[in-house]
Amino acid sequence: MLHITLHFLIPAIVAGLFFSARWKYAYLIMVATMLVDLDHLVANPIYDATRCSIGFHTLHQTWLVIFYFALCFTPKTRLVGLGLTIHMCLDALDCQATNGVWVSLWSESSFSTITKL
């Protein structure tokens, strides 16, 4: 439950501290990036408390995390990049707290599960 709460709390803090003039807009954009978790719907099972999202789910791949971070440096994509980067950092922290790893070492991603259907 703390993990979910942080997905709402950290963007609020970032929006308030760094985007005070338009904090509501910044917050909504950053929270909207939680839609990245739609890739969990194609995993089997959909929810597994012991599974690390980073490296397992299609939109949580390491190379995409690097891309999400790069979005932070362009003004037009900054809020989306921040939201996605915060999201991935929180997911990586959750992996560390629950499994003792930063990235999933599963060889089967949700994409390969989709292609088997």
C-alpha positions as CSV (number, residue, x, y, z in Angstrom):
1,M,0.0,0.0,0.0
2,L,2.9,2.3,0.7
3,H,4.2,1.7,-2.8
4,I,0.9,2.9,-4.4
5,T,0.7,5.9,-2.0
6,L,4.2,7.0,-3.1
7,H,3.1,6.9,-6.7
8,F,0.7,9.8,-5.8
9,L,2.8,11.5,-3.1
10,I,6.2,11.9,-4.8
11,P,4.8,13.6,-8.0
12,A,2.8,16.0,-5.7
13,I,5.9,16.9,-3.9
14,V,7.9,17.4,-7.1
15,A,5.1,19.4,-8.6
16,G,4.8,21.6,-5.6
17,L,8.5,22.2,-5.2
18,F,9.5,22.7,-8.9
19,F,6.4,23.7,-10.7
20,S,4.6,25.8,-8.1
21,A,3.0,28.2,-10.7
22,R,1.3,25.3,-12.4
23,W,1.5,22.6,-9.9
24,K,-1.9,21.1,-10.6
25,Y,-1.1,20.7,-14.3
26,A,2.3,19.2,-13.5
27,Y,0.8,16.9,-11.0
28,L,-1.9,15.6,-13.3
29,I,0.6,14.9,-16.1
30,M,3.0,13.1,-13.8
31,V,0.2,11.0,-12.3
32,A,-1.2,10.2,-15.7
33,T,2.1,8.5,-16.5
34,M,0.9,5.7,-14.2
35,L,-0.9,4.5,-17.3
36,V,2.5,2.8,-18.0
37,D,1.2,0.1,-15.7
38,L,-1.3,-1.0,-18.2
39,D,1.4,-3.4,-19.4
40,H,0.7,-5.4,-16.1
41,L,-2.6,-6.4,-17.6
42,V,-0.9,-8.7,-20.2
43,A,1.3,-10.5,-17.7
44,N,0.4,-13.9,-16.4
45,P,-0.6,-13.7,-13.6
46,I,-1.6,-10.0,-13.7
47,Y,-0.4,-9.4,-10.2
48,D,2.4,-11.2,-8.5
49,A,3.7,-9.7,-5.2
50,T,7.1,-11.3,-5.6
51,R,7.7,-10.2,-9.2
52,C,9.9,-7.2,-10.0
53,S,8.3,-4.9,-12.6
54,I,11.5,-3.5,-13.9
55,G,12.9,-5.7,-16.6
56,F,9.7,-7.9,-16.7
57,H,6.9,-5.8,-18.0
58,T,7.0,-4.5,-21.6
59,L,7.0,-0.8,-20.7
60,H,9.3,-1.3,-17.7
61,Q,12.3,-2.5,-19.7
62,T,15.7,-1.1,-18.8
63,W,16.3,0.6,-22.2
64,L,12.9,2.3,-21.9
65,V,13.8,3.6,-18.4
66,I,16.8,5.3,-20.0
67,F,14.6,6.8,-22.7
68,Y,12.1,8.0,-20.0
69,F,15.0,9.7,-18.2
70,A,16.1,11.4,-21.4
71,L,12.6,12.8,-21.8
72,C,13.3,14.9,-18.7
73,F,15.7,17.1,-20.6
74,T,13.4,18.4,-23.3
75,P,11.0,21.1,-22.1
76,K,8.0,19.7,-24.1
77,T,8.4,16.2,-22.6
78,R,9.8,17.1,-19.2
79,L,6.7,16.4,-17.1
80,V,6.0,13.1,-18.8
81,G,9.7,12.2,-18.4
82,L,9.7,13.1,-14.8
83,G,6.5,11.2,-14.1
84,L,7.8,8.0,-15.8
85,T,11.3,8.3,-14.2
86,I,9.7,8.8,-10.7
87,H,7.5,5.8,-11.5
88,M,10.4,3.6,-12.5
89,C,12.5,4.6,-9.5
90,L,9.7,3.8,-7.2
91,D,9.2,0.4,-8.9
92,A,12.9,-0.3,-8.6
93,L,12.9,0.6,-4.9
94,D,9.9,-1.7,-4.5
95,C,11.9,-4.5,-6.2
96,Q,14.8,-3.8,-3.8
97,A,12.6,-3.8,-0.8
98,T,10.6,-6.9,-1.6
99,N,13.1,-9.1,-3.6
100,G,16.5,-7.6,-2.9
101,V,17.1,-6.8,-6.6
102,W,16.8,-3.7,-8.7
103,V,15.9,-5.3,-12.0
104,S,14.0,-8.5,-12.7
105,L,16.1,-11.3,-14.1
106,W,13.1,-13.1,-15.5
107,S,13.8,-14.4,-19.0
108,E,10.2,-14.2,-20.1
109,S,8.6,-10.7,-20.4
110,S,5.0,-9.9,-20.8
111,F,5.6,-9.3,-24.5
112,S,6.7,-12.8,-25.0
113,T,3.6,-13.9,-23.1
114,I,1.4,-11.9,-25.6
115,T,3.1,-13.5,-28.6
116,K,2.3,-17.0,-27.3
117,L,-1.4,-16.3,-27.2
